[in-house]
Every structure is written in C-alpha cells, then in structure tokens.
Amino acid sequence: MDSKQLHALIIGHLADRMVRLGVHERELDKGFDLVRSGLLDSLGYIDLVAALEQATGRQVDLEKALESGEATTMKGLYELFS
C-alpha cells in the first residue's frame, strides 16, 4: 500500500473527529502528531492502528514503534504501514 492510499485510509478514519475539532486535511502533513495535537487520545490512536492493521493486513509491534517517538505522527504511520 502506498502513502496516498494509506493517507486516504487515515483521513477516512478521522474524518468525523477532524470536522468536530476543526482540523483540515491540509494540516495533516508528515510532521503532524495525531496525539500531541489533541486530534486523538491514546485509545483513539490504538483504534486507528487496529483499523489500519485490518485494512492493510499488516500487524505492527506497537510497543517497539512507540519507542521511536514518531509513531504518532503521520510520517510514523506511513513508515509503519507502507
């Protein structure tokens, strides 16, 4: 799965929350941190990762990924699932 497809999946999963919080898709660049921005809380992030795992057929070691410090950014998600 390429980054454009992955981006579309992420946006689809976050669309309602983005509308409620006034976050525009253009703001979700590679450096955008989904948790630090307040768009997702930790449980919401886990739900997103689970949805991406199901959609891509890939399982990730979330504990290891979170050690990098970038796993909650868009770039980090691209790296986990691309």
Secondary structure, 3 states (H helix, E strand, C coil): CCHHHHHHHHHHHHHHHHHHHCCCHHHCCCCCECCCCCCCCHHHHHHHHHHHHHHHCCCCCHHHHHHCCCCCEHHHHHHHHC
